[in-house]
Amino acid sequence: MRISEDPGRYLCDFIYFSSLAHLYKAKEKRRVVFLHVPSEPDKQHINTGRELLIQLIRSIVESEVSRRGRGGVIRN
């Protein structure tokens, strides 16, 4: 997994920037995460992808909880 400043072209680009534009027009904070999921069908890639997604979601939630000053740890 890596951070990218380039959402790619076509649908990925459209989804990402449309999300940002929608929030901008609504005058809301533009916190958008776009996760591109490659199409590797074997079990090892699926399991790795699942763990990465779980960690990403956990990190986002913990970051938001910390930002709001509520502390604590998110558990499964």
C-alpha positions as CSV (number, residue, x, y, z in Angstrom):
1,M,0.0,0.0,0.0
2,R,1.2,3.5,-0.8
3,I,0.0,7.1,-0.8
4,S,-0.5,8.5,-4.3
5,E,-1.0,12.1,-5.3
6,D,-2.4,10.9,-8.7
7,P,-5.8,9.2,-8.6
8,G,-5.3,7.9,-12.1
9,R,-7.6,8.4,-15.0
10,Y,-11.2,7.5,-15.9
11,L,-13.5,6.2,-13.2
12,C,-10.9,6.4,-10.3
13,D,-10.2,10.0,-11.1
14,F,-13.8,10.9,-11.5
15,I,-14.9,9.2,-8.2
16,Y,-12.1,10.8,-6.2
17,F,-12.4,14.4,-7.5
18,S,-16.3,14.2,-7.6
19,S,-16.2,13.3,-3.9
20,L,-13.9,16.3,-3.2
21,A,-16.1,18.6,-5.3
22,H,-19.3,17.5,-3.5
23,L,-17.8,18.2,-0.1
24,Y,-16.4,21.6,-1.3
25,K,-19.8,22.7,-2.6
26,A,-21.5,21.6,0.6
27,K,-18.8,23.7,2.5
28,E,-17.7,20.6,4.4
29,K,-14.2,19.4,5.2
30,R,-12.8,17.5,2.3
31,R,-11.5,14.4,4.0
32,V,-11.7,11.8,1.3
33,V,-10.1,8.4,1.1
34,F,-10.0,6.5,-2.1
35,L,-8.7,2.9,-2.0
36,H,-8.0,1.2,-5.3
37,V,-8.4,-2.5,-5.0
38,P,-6.4,-4.5,-7.6
39,S,-8.0,-7.6,-9.0
40,E,-5.7,-10.3,-7.8
41,P,-8.0,-13.3,-7.2
42,D,-5.7,-15.6,-5.2
43,K,-6.3,-16.2,-1.4
44,Q,-2.9,-14.6,-0.4
45,H,-3.7,-11.3,-2.1
46,I,-7.2,-11.3,-0.8
47,N,-6.1,-11.9,2.8
48,T,-3.3,-9.3,2.5
49,G,-5.8,-6.8,1.1
50,R,-8.3,-7.5,3.8
51,E,-5.7,-6.9,6.6
52,L,-4.6,-3.7,4.9
53,L,-8.2,-2.5,4.6
54,I,-8.9,-3.3,8.3
55,Q,-5.7,-1.4,9.3
56,L,-6.6,1.6,7.1
57,I,-10.1,1.8,8.6
58,R,-8.7,1.4,12.2
59,S,-6.2,4.2,11.5
60,I,-8.8,6.5,10.1
61,V,-11.1,6.0,13.1
62,E,-8.3,6.3,15.7
63,S,-7.1,9.5,14.0
64,E,-10.6,11.0,14.1
65,V,-11.1,10.0,17.7
66,S,-7.7,11.5,18.6
67,R,-8.4,14.6,16.7
68,R,-11.6,15.1,18.6
69,G,-9.7,14.6,21.9
70,R,-11.6,11.6,23.1
71,G,-8.5,9.3,23.4
72,G,-8.9,5.6,23.7
73,V,-8.1,2.7,21.5
74,I,-10.3,1.1,18.9
75,R,-10.6,-2.7,19.2
76,N,-12.0,-5.4,16.9
